[in-house]
Amino acid sequence: MIIKDERGMLEAGRQLAKQLKSGMLVYLEGDLGAGKTTLVRGVLNGLGHAGAVKSPTYNLVEPYTIKDQAVFHFDLYRLVEAEELEYMGLRDYLNNQAICFIEWPEKAGGLLPEPDLLIKINIYGSQRELLISKP
């Protein structure tokens, strides 16, 4: 799917929200500035979140509760060592009640389970290509 602008990425996220269920783990792969957080913002909007959505780059995780649905948005870009995930209690976040999005999953050094969805975002100038697969 080709995304032409930010509005298109938000809409793709809103459409993706319709396919998500509690307990799902979604990996987001793409270079810096690819639109990973924008896609998650669209998903959160699609689930009913009306507030701000910020990148979890400095906090590692941003939690949301939307209509009794827990959603966790992780950004592992600044992770120094994969073991940091154990200290922060990552396994507690990955449960049957939450939907989890993880940007830069490769930084986890194999500590993460297989995702339910893998979303790759490729950059082509001002456009993005969104590839969604079930590994």
N, CA, C and O of each residue as an XYZ file, in Angstrom:
540
protein
N       0.842     -1.164      0.000
C       0.000      0.000      0.000
C       0.897      1.241      0.000
O       1.824      1.339      0.803
N       0.626      2.162     -0.878
C       1.399      3.406     -0.970
C       0.664      4.499     -0.185
O      -0.531      4.728     -0.372
N       1.408      5.156      0.690
C       0.881      6.243      1.517
C       1.491      7.543      0.997
O       2.712      7.665      0.908
N       0.652      8.500      0.659
C       1.147      9.725      0.027
C       1.507     10.834      1.005
O       2.338     11.686      0.691
N       0.883     10.836      2.205
C       1.144     11.922      3.136
C       0.745     11.500      4.555
O       0.302     10.374      4.779
N       0.910     12.417      5.498
C       0.601     12.114      6.897
C      -0.862     11.731      7.077
O      -1.177     10.814      7.835
N      -1.736     12.417      6.399
C      -3.170     12.104      6.494
C      -3.434     10.664      6.049
O      -4.248      9.965      6.653
N      -2.750     10.224      4.999
C      -2.897      8.846      4.532
C      -2.381      7.836      5.543
O      -2.960      6.761      5.699
N      -1.286      8.176      6.235
C      -0.740      7.280      7.250
C      -1.697      7.171      8.436
O      -1.889      6.087      8.988
N      -2.295      8.300      8.827
C      -3.279      8.280      9.912
C      -4.488      7.431      9.537
O      -5.002      6.678     10.364
N      -4.938      7.551      8.300
C      -6.081      6.758      7.846
C      -5.734      5.266      7.797
O      -6.559      4.423      8.150
N      -4.521      4.945      7.364
C      -4.088      3.540      7.361
C      -4.111      2.991      8.781
O      -4.499      1.843      8.996
N      -3.700      3.799      9.746
C      -3.748      3.387     11.143
C      -5.167      3.173     11.630
O      -5.443      2.207     12.341
N      -6.069      4.066     11.254
C      -7.475      3.909     11.653
C      -8.065      2.625     11.082
O      -8.836      1.942     11.756
N      -7.709      2.296      9.852
C      -8.195      1.056      9.238
C      -7.593     -0.174      9.929
O      -8.274     -1.178     10.142
N      -6.315     -0.077     10.271
C      -5.647     -1.176     10.965
C      -6.288     -1.437     12.323
O      -6.372     -2.587     12.756
N      -6.739     -0.392     12.995
C      -7.357     -0.535     14.318
C      -8.533     -1.509     14.283
O      -8.800     -2.191     15.272
N      -9.228     -1.577     13.168
C     -10.391     -2.463     13.036
C     -10.006     -3.936     13.072
O     -10.853     -4.789     13.336
N      -8.742     -4.244     12.812
C      -8.280     -5.633     12.750
C      -7.611     -6.103     14.043
O      -7.282     -7.281     14.179
N      -7.412     -5.193     14.983
C      -6.652     -5.531     16.187
C      -7.540     -6.085     17.287
O      -8.710     -5.727     17.416
N      -6.937     -6.981     18.085
C      -7.639     -7.598     19.213
C      -6.714     -7.603     20.413
O      -5.495     -7.501     20.277
N      -7.304     -7.722     21.580
C      -6.510     -7.831     22.802
C      -5.508     -8.963     22.675
O      -5.808    -10.018     22.115
N      -4.316     -8.732     23.201
C      -3.271     -9.747     23.181
C      -2.371     -9.698     21.965
O      -1.417    -10.472     21.877
N      -2.651     -8.800     21.018
C      -1.839     -8.749     19.799
C      -0.539     -7.984     20.014
O      -0.488     -6.987     20.734
N       0.503     -8.481     19.368
C       1.818     -7.857     19.370
C       2.133     -7.459     17.938
O       2.094     -8.288     17.029
N       2.450     -6.169     17.742
C       2.698     -5.628     16.407
C       4.085     -5.016     16.377
O       4.390     -4.117     17.161
N       4.932     -5.501     15.469
C       6.251     -4.920     15.264
C       6.155     -3.864     14.169
O       5.462     -4.048     13.168
N       6.865     -2.756     14.376
C       6.932     -1.682     13.391
C       8.387     -1.493     12.984
O       9.235     -1.178     13.819
N       8.673     -1.683     11.712
C      10.032     -1.535     11.213
C      10.065     -0.445     10.149
O       9.155     -0.324      9.328
N      11.131      0.343     10.181
C      11.304      1.410      9.206
C      12.339      2.388      9.717
O      12.576      2.487     10.921
N      12.953      3.106      8.798
C      13.977      4.078      9.162
C      13.387      5.210      9.998
O      12.169      5.355     10.108
N      14.277      6.006     10.580
C      13.848      7.208     11.296
C      13.018      8.080     10.353
O      13.389      8.291      9.199
N      11.900      8.577     10.858
C      11.054      9.440     10.046
C      10.151      8.713      9.068
O       9.512      9.351      8.231
N      10.083      7.394      9.155
C       9.259      6.626      8.212
C       7.772      6.806      8.463
O       6.967      6.667      7.542
N       7.393      7.117      9.709
C       5.974      7.295     10.016
C       5.415      6.268     10.977
O       4.199      6.101     11.071
N       6.297      5.572     11.699
C       5.838      4.533     12.621
C       4.923      5.109     13.701
O       3.844      4.573     13.952
N       5.348      6.190     14.333
C       4.538      6.796     15.387
C       3.259      7.394     14.813
O       2.216      7.350     15.466
N       3.317      7.944     13.624
C       2.115      8.487     12.981
C       1.104      7.373     12.730
O      -0.097      7.570     12.921
N       1.578      6.213     12.306
C       0.690      5.070     12.095
C       0.028      4.674     13.410
O      -1.179      4.436     13.451
N       0.814      4.602     14.490
C       0.248      4.256     15.800
C      -0.763      5.313     16.241
O      -1.790      4.973     16.828
N      -0.490      6.576     15.968
C      -1.437      7.649     16.293
C      -2.769      7.391     15.586
O      -3.833      7.560     16.181
N      -2.706      6.981     14.319
C      -3.925      6.657     13.580
C      -4.662      5.477     14.184
O      -5.891      5.484     14.262
N      -3.914      4.450     14.616
C      -4.536      3.292     15.266
C      -5.249      3.734     16.540
O      -6.406      3.380     16.770
N      -4.549      4.509     17.361
C      -5.139      4.966     18.622
C      -6.386      5.796     18.368
O      -7.375      5.667     19.090
N      -6.350      6.648     17.346
C      -7.548      7.421     16.973
C      -8.672      6.476     16.549
O      -9.831      6.673     16.912
N      -8.315      5.452     15.778
C      -9.298      4.484     15.319
C      -9.921      3.686     16.452
O     -11.063      3.237     16.351
N      -9.161      3.508     17.540
C      -9.681      2.806     18.713
C     -10.521      3.717     19.603
O     -11.209      3.245     20.508
N     -10.462      5.048     19.338
C     -11.268      5.978     20.111
C     -10.493      6.959     20.968
O     -11.099      7.728     21.714
N      -9.171      6.955     20.884
C      -8.347      7.891     21.665
C      -8.400      9.270     21.016
O      -8.171      9.410     19.815
N      -8.708     10.294     21.828
C      -8.820     11.649     21.289
C      -7.691     12.559     21.758
O      -7.570     13.683     21.269
N      -6.870     12.105     22.685
C      -5.810     12.948     23.232
C      -4.550     12.922     22.399
O      -4.515     12.382     21.293
N      -3.511     13.523     22.964
C      -2.205     13.583     22.301
C      -1.564     12.199     22.256
O      -1.795     11.355     23.122
N      -0.765     11.996     21.235
C       0.020     10.770     21.093
C       1.449     11.214     20.828
O       1.737     11.843     19.809
N       2.347     10.879     21.759
C       3.735     11.284     21.568
C       4.613     10.062     21.376
O       4.263      8.951     21.773
N       5.741     10.289     20.769
C       6.691      9.207     20.542
C       7.275      8.763     21.876
O       7.644      9.603     22.697
N       7.364      7.459     22.104
C       7.932      6.964     23.351
C       9.458      6.860     23.323
O      10.034      6.117     24.118
N      10.108      7.577     22.438
C      11.547      7.450     22.257
C      12.326      7.605     23.558
O      13.260      6.841     23.802
N      11.972      8.563     24.393
C      12.750      8.799     25.608
C      12.253      8.000     26.801
O      13.029      7.723     27.716
N      10.992      7.626     26.818
C      10.428      6.854     27.930
C      10.446      5.354     27.674
O      10.201      4.575     28.595
N      10.723      4.939     26.472
C      10.657      3.559     25.985
C       9.230      3.059     25.793
O       8.979      2.275     24.879
N       8.289      3.492     26.629
C       6.908      3.022     26.469
C       5.937      4.138     26.853
O       6.159      4.880     27.810
N       4.856      4.234     26.082
C       3.748      5.133     26.385
C       2.500      4.265     26.535
O       2.122      3.556     25.603
N       1.862      4.318     27.702
C       0.643      3.524     27.913
C      -0.627      4.324     27.594
O      -0.675      5.539     27.790
N      -1.634      3.632     27.107
C      -2.931      4.230     26.830
C      -4.005      3.257     27.294
O      -3.824      2.042     27.218
N      -5.110      3.786     27.768
C      -6.286      2.978     28.056
C      -7.440      3.610     27.302
O      -7.792      4.768     27.528
N      -8.026      2.828     26.398
C      -9.087      3.318     25.529
C     -10.269      2.361     25.648
O     -10.205      1.218     25.195
N     -11.345      2.841     26.261
C     -12.535      2.000     26.435
C     -12.163      0.659     27.070
O     -12.553     -0.391     26.561
N     -11.431      0.682     28.150
C     -10.980     -0.504     28.891
C      -9.971     -1.357     28.130
O      -9.651     -2.462     28.569
N      -9.469     -0.874     27.011
C      -8.443     -1.598     26.245
C      -7.082     -0.981     26.529
O      -6.863      0.198     26.249
N      -6.166     -1.770     27.083
C      -4.792     -1.299     27.310
C      -4.019     -1.392     26.001
O      -4.067     -2.407     25.306
N      -3.299     -0.308     25.674
C      -2.442     -0.257     24.488
C      -1.100      0.292     24.944
O      -1.037      1.325     25.611
N      -0.026     -0.405     24.581
C       1.317      0.033     24.932
C       2.110      0.260     23.647
O       2.154     -0.596     22.764
N       2.726      1.419     23.566
C       3.522      1.792     22.396
C       4.978      1.903     22.841
O       5.336      2.813     23.589
N       5.806      0.984     22.383
C       7.224      0.938     22.732
C       8.067      1.493     21.598
O       7.745      1.306     20.424
N       9.134      2.167     21.949
C      10.144      2.599     20.984
C      11.491      2.208     21.571
O      11.946      2.808     22.545
N      12.121      1.214     20.987
C      13.373      0.672     21.528
C      14.615      1.298     20.906
O      15.722      0.804     21.119
N      14.454      2.366     20.147
C      15.574      2.966     19.426
C      16.737      3.322     20.340
O      17.891      3.099     19.974
N      16.467      3.860     21.504
C      17.523      4.301     22.413
C      17.946      3.227     23.409
O      18.732      3.502     24.316
N      17.450      2.041     23.256
C      17.826      0.935     24.144
C      19.309      0.647     23.985
O      19.792      0.452     22.869
N      20.035      0.620     25.099
C      21.473      0.370     25.060
C      21.748     -1.122     25.069
O      22.544     -1.617     24.271
N      21.091     -1.839     25.970
C      21.244     -3.290     26.068
C      19.870     -3.929     26.163
O      18.977     -3.399     26.824
N      19.701     -5.057     25.509
C      18.411     -5.741     25.499
C      17.953     -6.103     26.911
O      16.751     -6.164     27.172
N      18.888     -6.340     27.815
C      18.544     -6.723     29.185
C      17.747     -5.637     29.910
O      17.066     -5.923     30.895
N      17.826     -4.394     29.430
C      17.053     -3.309     30.026
C      15.560     -3.619     29.981
O      14.802     -3.166     30.838
N      15.144     -4.387     28.988
C      13.733     -4.741     28.862
C      13.279     -5.619     30.023
O      12.138     -5.519     30.473
N      14.159     -6.463     30.498
C      13.838     -7.302     31.661
C      13.643     -6.437     32.897
O      12.727     -6.670     33.685
N      14.505     -5.440     33.067
C      14.421     -4.555     34.233
C      13.147     -3.731     34.230
O      12.591     -3.440     35.289
N      12.687     -3.359     33.064
C      11.470     -2.535     32.990
C      10.201     -3.383     33.028
O       9.098     -2.836     33.016
N      10.338     -4.704     33.072
C       9.179     -5.580     33.184
C       8.423     -5.793     31.891
O       7.194     -5.862     31.890
N       9.149     -5.898     30.785
C       8.511     -6.044     29.476
C       7.488     -7.176     29.451
O       6.413     -7.027     28.871
N       7.808     -8.276     30.059
C       6.905     -9.443     30.012
C       5.538     -9.135     30.626
O       4.532     -9.733     30.245
N       5.511     -8.199     31.578
C       4.240     -7.816     32.190
C       3.345     -7.065     31.207
O       2.120     -7.147     31.295
N       3.945     -6.340     30.282
C       3.174     -5.605     29.281
C       2.588     -6.535     28.227
O       1.487     -6.303     27.728
N       3.323     -7.580     27.894
C       2.904     -8.499     26.836
C       1.951     -9.525     27.429
O       2.374    -10.583     27.894
N       0.666     -9.205     27.410
C      -0.320    -10.097     28.008
C      -1.548    -10.181     27.115
O      -1.631     -9.499     26.094
N      -2.492    -11.014     27.501
C      -3.683    -11.244     26.673
C      -4.681    -10.099     26.686
O      -5.626    -10.094     25.897
N      -4.483     -9.121     27.579
C      -5.416     -8.011     27.661
C      -4.949     -6.781     26.885
O      -5.753     -5.891     26.610
N      -3.679     -6.714     26.529
C      -3.117     -5.499     25.920
C      -2.810     -5.696     24.437
O      -2.573     -6.809     23.968
N      -2.822     -4.585     23.728
C      -2.291     -4.525     22.369
C      -0.954     -3.793     22.487
O      -0.892     -2.704     23.058
N       0.110     -4.384     21.953
C       1.434     -3.775     22.060
C       2.024     -3.503     20.679
O       2.029     -4.367     19.803
N       2.519     -2.282     20.512
C       3.249     -1.874     19.319
C       4.698     -1.691     19.711
O       4.991     -1.031     20.708
N       5.609     -2.265     18.942
C       7.029     -2.136     19.256
C       7.787     -1.645     18.039
O       7.907     -2.338     17.029
N       8.304     -0.406     18.167
C       9.191      0.146     17.152
C      10.611     -0.322     17.450
O      11.001     -0.434     18.613
N      11.379     -0.593     16.406
C      12.769     -1.060     16.510
C      12.867     -2.376     17.299
O      13.683     -2.476     18.215
N      12.052     -3.385     16.960
C      12.075     -4.644     17.716
C      13.424     -5.367     17.642
O      13.744     -6.164     18.524
N      14.210     -5.097     16.605
C      15.509     -5.764     16.471
C      16.463     -5.390     17.602
O      17.434     -6.107     17.849
N      16.205     -4.287     18.288
C      17.052     -3.858     19.399
C      16.849     -4.735     20.641
O      17.632     -4.657     21.588
N      15.811     -5.561     20.639
C      15.499     -6.404     21.797
C      16.367     -7.649     21.863
O      16.271     -8.414     22.823
N      17.201     -7.865     20.877
C      18.133     -8.977     20.923
C      17.504    -10.344     21.108
O      18.059    -11.191     21.808
N      16.365    -10.570     20.495
C      15.735    -11.889     20.573
C      14.928    -12.131     21.836
O      14.475    -13.255     22.050
N      14.727    -11.129     22.685
C      13.960    -11.304     23.922
C      12.451    -11.223     23.709
O      11.677    -11.529     24.616
N      12.032    -10.811     22.516
C      10.606    -10.661     22.239
C      10.031    -11.908     21.589
O      10.730    -12.607     20.856
N       8.758    -12.190     21.853
C       8.102    -13.289     21.136
C       7.817    -12.877     19.690
O       7.950    -11.705     19.339
N       7.432    -13.821     18.872
C       7.061    -13.528     17.489
C       5.839    -12.604     17.482
O       4.941    -12.757     18.310
N       5.804    -11.653     16.553
C       4.648    -10.751     16.498
C       3.449    -11.399     15.817
O       3.585    -12.375     15.078
N       2.287    -10.843     16.077
C       1.084    -11.241     15.350
C       1.041    -10.547     13.996
O       0.540    -11.098     13.016
N       1.579     -9.317     13.957
C       1.682     -8.562     12.710
C       3.054     -7.906     12.632
O       3.587     -7.425     13.632
N       3.609     -7.895     11.439
C       4.848     -7.183     11.165
C       4.517     -6.113     10.135
O       4.019     -6.407      9.048
N       4.804     -4.864     10.498
C       4.541     -3.754      9.586
C       5.870     -3.116      9.231
O       6.580     -2.604     10.098
N       6.200     -3.151      7.950
C       7.414     -2.511      7.446
C       7.004     -1.267      6.671
O       6.077     -1.295      5.862
N       7.715     -0.177      6.936
C       7.441      1.071      6.236
C       8.695      1.468      5.476
O       9.736      1.742      6.073
N       8.589      1.496      4.170
C       9.704      1.906      3.314
C       9.474      3.342      2.862
O       8.343      3.748      2.594
N      10.558      4.101      2.781
C      10.484      5.499      2.367
C      10.885      5.619      0.897
O      11.939      5.134      0.486
N      10.035      6.267      0.123
C      10.319      6.569     -1.277
C      10.032      8.049     -1.494
O       8.920      8.425     -1.866
N      11.032      8.882     -1.263
C      10.832     10.330     -1.364
C       9.849     10.788     -0.316
O      10.065     10.565      0.875
N       8.769     11.427     -0.739
C       7.757     11.897      0.210
C       6.672     10.852      0.454
O       5.781     11.063      1.277
N       6.743      9.729     -0.255
C       5.746      8.673     -0.098
C       6.296      7.539      0.767
O       7.506      7.384      0.935
N       5.366      6.756      1.307
C       5.724      5.589      2.116
C       5.035      4.359      1.544
O       3.915      4.424      1.039
N       5.731      3.250      1.639
C       5.125      1.970      1.273
C       4.907      1.205      2.566
O       5.833      1.015      3.354
N       3.687      0.775      2.772
C       3.299      0.059      3.982
C       3.129     -1.418      3.622
O       2.288     -1.774      2.797
N       3.938     -2.267      4.251
C       3.851     -3.713      4.024
C       3.444     -4.383      5.327
O       4.168     -4.307      6.319
N       2.301     -5.032      5.328
C       1.779     -5.684      6.528
C       1.754     -7.182      6.291
O       1.190     -7.660      5.306
N       2.374     -7.923      7.211
C       2.402     -9.390      7.072
C       2.184    -10.048      8.426
O       2.343     -9.431      9.479
N       1.813    -11.320      8.360
C       1.678    -12.147      9.547
C       2.780    -13.178      9.489
O       2.690    -14.142      8.728
N       3.844    -12.987     10.300
C       4.988    -13.921     10.245
C       4.607    -15.345     10.602
O       5.460    -16.232     10.598
